[in-house]
Amino acid sequence: MKRIIKTATFWFVVVGILGVILNLTGVDDINLFIGFNPILNGFSSTKACRDVINSVPYLWHILSIVTMAVYGLLIDLIRKATKKN
């Protein structure tokens, strides 16, 4: 368990979940969890992508958590690669 908590993936997923909770409770009125996420920000700037994602309930929230996990995985992979050298 200690090993999992030390990973960036774990903490990025936690931040993603907290962002979703803040958005669902109405605290995040201006969608900061989309604005600070480059992938979701790119999706939201294209009308066709935005319309498709908005047609599926809670897809923004799922994508937010998934992209945060990807960012964490990338950081963990970079950390692992630099430790080997």
N, C-alpha and C positions, 0 to 999 in steps of 0.2 A: 504494500500500500504506500509506503514512504516513497518508493521509486516512481510510482504513478504521479504522486503529488508534485514531484520535482520536475515533471515534464512541462514544456510550454504548451503542448496540446491540451493537457488537462486544464490549465489556467485560461487558455483562449476559449475553450468550450464553456467554462464557467462564466466568463465575461459575455459570451454570446447568449447564454441562457438568461443572465441578468438583464441584458439589453432587451430580450424578448419579454421578460416579465415586466420591465419598466414600460415597454410599449403597450402591452396588453392592459396594464392597470391605468393607462392614460397619463403617466408621468412624462413620457417621451412623445409630446404632441408633434414635434417637428421631425420625427424619424431620424434621430441621430444615429441609430444603429445601422441605417442604410447609408447615411452621409459619410461616416467614418470607415466604411467597408468599401474599398475600391472596386471590387467585383460587383457588389450589389448597386453601387453608385453608377457603374457603367450600364447595368441592366435597366436602372430606373431612368436613365437619360434617353433611352430608345423607346419610343411610344409602342411599337409592336411588342417588344419584350415585356414592357410594363403591363400592357393589356392582357397578355397571356398569363403572366404571373398573378395579376389581380383576379383572374377568373377562377383560380384555385384557392380556396380558403386556407389561410395560414401558410401559404407557400413562401412568403417573404420571411417568415419566422424560421421555417425549416432551412431555407437557403442561408440565412444568417448564421445559424449554428453550424451548418456544414462548412461554409467558407471559413469560419473562425477555426474549425478543426483543421482545415487544410493549411491555414497560416501557421498554426501551432506545429503541425507535422513538418512543414518546411523548415521552421526554425530548429526543431529537434534534429532533423537530418543534417542541417548545416552545422549544428553544434557537435554532432557525432562525427562528421567528416573532419572537422577541425581538430578534434581530440585525437584522432588517429595519426595525424601528421605531426 
